[in-house]
Amino acid sequence: MSRTNGQRENKFFLNSSFLYVCGKKMYKYLLLCVSLLFLFSCEDESNTYEVGSSWIDAQSKIVMIDTLTMKMSTIMVDSVVTSGRSVMMVGNIKDQTFGKVTSSSLFELTPESYTLTSPSNAVFDSVVMYLTNTDFYYGDTLKTYKLDVHPLADRIKLNNGYLYNKSNFNYSSNSIGSTEFYPRPNTDSSYVKIKLDQSYGQTLFNTLKNNDVNNQEYFLNFYKGLALVPSSENNAMLRFGINSSYQVQISKSTKEKVSNIVRMYYHTISQNGTEPVKYTLDLNPSTSYQYNKIQSDFTGSDLANLTPANPIPSASLGNKTYLMAGIGVYTKVELPYLKSLKNLYENYKIIDANLSVSPVAGYYSHQFYNPSPLYYYVGDKLNHIVSAYTSDGSTEITSGLLADSEFQNEHVYNFSLTEYVKSILSESANSNYNTLIYPSSYMDVLSGKTVLGDQKNTTNPAKLKVYILGY
């Protein structure tokens, strides 16, 4: 009996030991499963990463880093290209955020013909400028809008093929035409008619009638172009598209298709009892020799101390950065400790890197016209653009504003920084490179302005997530 009992005790001891060992293994197994579940539950299921068989065979893991320090600041470049866009931007606006911004549009005129029909019998009637207003406006359009037309005193000359917001060509202080109207964007009647001075038109007519001009170069000796100048009383910005056109009611009985043109009206006198014949001759604004002269004054605004030589850190602006097209205000993003990622693993691979930024609460509204898309560039330490982010070596990558949610903190721009991070971590990379964000699409000029939160912003913080596969 004692032996039997001993055998039973041994069996019980062995079974208990087995269960104890199995229990420890099961516990470790369950702990591993829970750990893996926790790891993958933190990942975005929409992302798929191809890592290669050599990494799968190794004892590797994917880690998401979201604690890298970001230094963000608002910078201003010396000048911005504003020519060749087929857009006349005219007006002025003033607010606490960006101060006062004024834009005039200067351009050459090119006659469709340098001769008149039947010049010996031709008689001048009038000259009118038509402006076709596109669907853009910014500011207060409930009050009357005023602008003046001035003849240029200087020839417009390109600078290495471009004209800039700070290009400066003189125009006469005497206005040859003015208008006052209520802006009506998005309507069929959104055009402006400005009757120009009779003496200006008569002189232009006589120049063409007397065959004094037979080419554009010679014409520009007499008529260098025009400047559209807004009244200081305006608090609105309007955009006139050079290539846009409208069928407009010129008079009670006449409709004409017009674009942004200067149109001369004349007629031939009756001969032998014939009726007078009416003619028109159009002078078209040049698309190459046209630019918007945009001036800014930050006095009394959030950006009072901003100059090209003096960027402002986001911490000095309440953890915010600013962007505004047309005057060259960018947001700069620096990752000063990015290369420290190389110390995490002996072998590593950057799987993904994504930067997300959001318009700050209180600045997301129709008043700010947050632009979509935003462009971003690789910049050097002097804030010069080195290259654009591209998908195929030539096509620029942009980020649209994701604003489907009713919650403002979910309105976001996402920028892929994967290739940038890979480049900076390479041995030969220049660690002084940074990222510049800017609404460079000129069709959004001046409407393309926004205020973004930095990494420490309490309502709309910027976020950087880097996924690393390493062992």
Phi, psi and omega in degrees: 000322181295324179294318180298318179296323179295319178298319179296320179295319179296317179299318180295320179296316179296316180297320179295317179298317179300314180295325179294314179297314180298323179297319179296319179295317179298321180298315179296321180296314179297320179297319177297316180298316180297320180297315178296319179298318179296319180299310185282340177289343179272354183265156177280117184293344181280349180267135175238126184245125176264118188245345179090152186293329182296330179280327180293324181289334182279165175277083188241167177206157178259131179237137176257123179253123178230022183244011178294137179290132174244131172255120181242146181207163175258126181237164178225131178270163184298318184201162183230136177293125178234013179260165174070022183251354182058036181226125171260117179252119185225131176148184173213148180222157179212129175209172183290333187284307186249001181077218183252131178233130181234138180227128170244156179241128181243141185199153170279161173243140178236114179294144176290341175207147179262009178229157177259157174284129181048060187301329182294333181252007185279141180231131181287139176250299182194169174225133187228143173253132176249136176236122178265117184278126177280190187275016182252138168208157177217132177104207187268109179255011179272348176251163182296149182245135183237140172210159182235155176247128180235140175284141178288143175262340181244147169290141175280127179236135180285151175247100184056037176091002185226166169233147189238166180299335180257006174299140188230116175230135186283149172228161183295146177285345180272125178282140176252007178180147179211161179210156177220125186205168172264121180299137179227066178298156177065024176233158180293338182262019183278068174222161183236136178244124181236115177279124182272160184305136182298321182292323176296314180295320182295319179295318177298316179299314182296323180298318180284324182294324184274008179057034178283346185235135175224005175203168186293319181300319180288322179300321183290345173291334180260319186229099187280344179135190183227160175232130173265119187238125181282153173287147178292347180280345182289153167224052181206154178238130179239152179238128179246122183274123183297321184270358179278154180215155180223150170271109188242157179272099182289320178216182182299332185245358188234131171245141178222149174269120182231154170236199176285099185216163164253120185246123177264133177251132176209171179215163174258139182290156182288144178225131179056040175081003179283155178285146175300146179249131182266142180225161172227154174222123183263140173244118188261137174297139178288141175274339180269319181257058177215138178206167178252119179273104187248122181242145181231147177223108184273007183304128178078004181254179178300331185259030186305327184260007184280129172217166176303330181269354185226082174295160179242120177297149182300328180298333179277354180241030179070037181061043179226156170231159188237150174222139174204121179288160176088326178246002171076036177263118183248165164254131181251133179240122178242144177239082190294335184248024184300321184291348177293343177298335181292343182274353183288321184221152174292322176235134182210163176216128176282117182272318183198148174216127185224131175252131176236133178229151184227146171299137184287144177306134182097342179247358178266102182196174176295338180294329185262343177050056181307123190285150171216118011264172166258146176255157175216151190223159169272126180241159177265185185291343176266008178069023172274141179288124179269316180196163175267156170282125183233157179267332184226018182092347181222327183275119181293138175273135177235169177233121176275157179279118176274108186226036181287332185280153176282348181268127186296328182290356177257005173276118194212150168252131178248132180237127176280121179247017185302307182293326178296314180297317178301318182294315181295327181281349178289154186296329186267001187287149174275113184285357179275357179288152179217183180245132178247131180247132187203140175278076191281349176294114188292340177296344177257013185303133181071326169282336179281077178218141180201167178236123185250151176275146175269191186296335183255008178296134187284335183254322184223070184287145171286146183226138175236125178238126179240126179256124182239134171256121184209165174207000000 
